[in-house]
Structures are given as C-alpha cells and as structure tokens.
Amino acid sequence: EEELQHRTSHVLLELERQIAFYADNVEAFANNHFVINALIDPLGRDQYLPKLSQNFVRSHRFNTLNVVDFEGKDIYSTMEPSSELQGLYLRPVLEIGNSFVRISRQGEKLFIAKPIIYYGTPVGAVVVQIDIRDLLSDFQLGEEKGVAYQVYSRGNLVWEKNFEKGLSYMDVTQQPTAAFTQLSDLGL
C-alpha cells in the first residue's frame, strides 16, 4: 500500500508540474511581442501569427489556441472555437488581467487563459485547450497486471490506465493536498 501511495503522489506531482509548465508557456506566448503586435496590427498579423500559433500548438500538445481581442472576439484561432470555449467567462482576464486555469464541466478538457498586456493594460488574451486524457497519456506508468490508475474530476472518471473489469484492486485514493494547488483548484 505504501508503494502505491508513493506512485500516486508521484503522478499527482508530475501532473501539477505539467499544468504549471503549460500555464507558464501560455503566459510567455501571450507576452511575445509578435502576439502583442497582432492586436494592434490587423493588416500585418496574417504574415506571422498563424505560423507562430501553429508552431506553439504543435510543440505543446494543445488541442486549440485562440488569440482574442479586448472584447473576447477571435483574431486568430487554430480551430473553430467550441461552445465551451465561447462560454468561458473571460471578463476577469480581459478587464483586469487575471489568468485562469479551468476544467470543463465534464472534466475532459483543461483551459488556460492568460492576458495579453500592452503598456500595463490587458488588450486581449491567449486561451488554450488541452485534452486531459492526452495530458495523462504522456505519463510513463507501468503496465503491471493488477495495478490500475484512475483520475476523477468532480466525481467523474476522466482517465484510466490498466483497469480490467472483474479484477480486485486495493484502492489507494489520493486527494491533492495544499502542495498541489492547481489540482486542488481544478477538482482533480
């Protein structure tokens, strides 16, 4: 049981670090001078913003990336925004420059929104969407028979590995502690 508890803590720590890494990278992208310039140069942004955004998405396993103006309207998107993305409450990001990391209602998607700041004022935002299952599939977990991993968000199963119906398992449940601020906030 102690070994399983250790493994679970390790997975939670890695997940916390991965989410923080992505949030930091989205913030760096939002602070990129080309991204900032895209909001004030509507004619020139088509020259560089699509390629810059596509490279950023490809290098980070994001499902979508949206750059929005101060009203929340897309100035660039790697995909048509989902209804969930359109329903995100971006006002704190766009009006006062707060960032957020949120999980979708079903717990399958992670959203990270960071403000684009120009002379101390939020002028837009970068919003990315990550599939939680894609994020978790990156973890190098053993394939041992009888050891299964499950991740829940708000009581809903969002990911599992090695689980076989009919087998008996010793259940080791780990709730994120204060050390896991992102996971606790997300309800994972």
N, C-alpha and C positions, 0 to 999 in steps of 0.2 A: 504494500500500500504506500509506503514511503517513497519508493521508486516512482510509482505512478503520480504521486503528488508532485514530485520533483519535475517530472516530464511535463505535467500540466502547467506548472509555474513557468517553465521554460518556454512553452508555446505561447502563453499569455504575454510574457516579456517580449518575445520576438514580434508578436502581433502589435503590441503597444509601440515598439520601436519602428516597425514598418509604417504604421499610420503616422507617427511623428515625422518620419523621413519624407513621406509623401506630402504632408502638410507643409514642411519646410521647403520642399521643391516647388510646390504650387506658389508659395509666397515669393520665392526667388523669381519664378516666371512672371508673376504679377509686377515685380519690381524691375523687370527687364526694360531698358529704355525703348526698345522696339515695340513692346507691348503698350507701354505708356503712350508712345508716339502714335500708335494705331488709333487711339481715341481722339487725338487732335488732328490727325492727318487722314481724313476719309478717302482721299484720292490715292495716296501712296501706299496705304496699308495692304492693298491687294498684291503688292510686289513682294512682300516679305512675311506677313502674318500667317497665311496658310501653311507655308513650308515650315516656319518656326513652330507653329502649333502642332502640325502633324509629326514632326520630329520629337517634340516633347511628349506627346501622347504615346508614340511608339516606344520610347525609351522607358516609360513608366507603367505600362500595362493599364492605362486609364481606358475606360470604355468611351467616354466623351469628354470633350473640353469645350467650354463656352466662354467667350470673352464678351461681356455685356457692358453697355454704357451706363451712365448715372441713372437712367430710368429703368434699367434692367432689360433693355432690348438687346438682342444679339447683334454684335458687329462681326462676330465670326463664331462658327460652330463646326466641330468635326462631324456632327450628325444632327439630324433634326432633334430638337430637344424633346425629351419625353414629357408626358403630362406631369410626372412627378417633379421634374426639373422646373417646369413652368410654375408649379405650385410652391416651390421653395420660397420661403419668406426671406427675401434678400435685403429688406429695408435696413436692418442694422449694419449690413456690410456696405451698402451704397450710401447711406446717410451719415453714419458716424465712423465708418472704417473698421468695424469689428469683423473678425474672422469667425468661421464656424466649421465644425466637423459634425455631420449628422448622418444618421442611418435612415433608410427608407422605412415606411410603415411595415412592410413585410420583412424587413431585416436583411434583404438580399443585396442592397446597394449602399455604398458609402459615398457621401457627398462632402467635398471640401470646397469652401468658398473663401477666397482671400481678396481684399480690396486692392484696387489699383489706385495708388496715391500720386497726385501731382501737386507739388508745392503745398504739401500738408493737407490736401483736401481729397476725399475719395471721388474719383471721376468714373469709376466702373469697377468691375470685379472679374476674376477668373474663377470659374466653377468647374470642377472635375467630378466625374462619376466613376466609381470603381466597383466591380462586382466582388462582393465579399468572398464568394467561392473561388474566384481567380486568385485573390489575395492569399487565401488559406492554402490553396493548392501548391503554392511556392514552398511551403514548409517541408523540410526533409524529415518526415516521420517514418518510423519503421513500419514494416509490413508484417509484423509478428502476429501470428494467429492468436486470437483471444484478447488482443489489445486494440481497442477502438477509440476514436476521437469524435466528439460531437461538440458543435458550437451552437449556442442558442442566442437569440436576440429577442428580448422581451417575451420569453417563453416559447418562441417559435424556433424550430430546428432550421438552421440555415446552411449547415455543412456537416458532413460526417465522412470519416475515413475508416476503412477496415471493419465496419459494423456488419455483422451477419445475424440475421434473424434466427432464432432458435438456440443460439449460444447463450450461456450465462456469463455475465460480466460482473466484476467488482466495480461498483460505481464510486468514482472519486470526482466530486464536483468542486470546482474552484471558482469562487466569485472573485472578481477583480477587487483588490484592496486599494488603499489610498495610493500605493505605488503605481497603480495602473489608472491614471487619471482619464486618459482618452477612453479606455474600455469601460470604465465606470460610467462616464458621461453618456456613452453610446448604448449602455444596457447590454453589452455582450458578455 
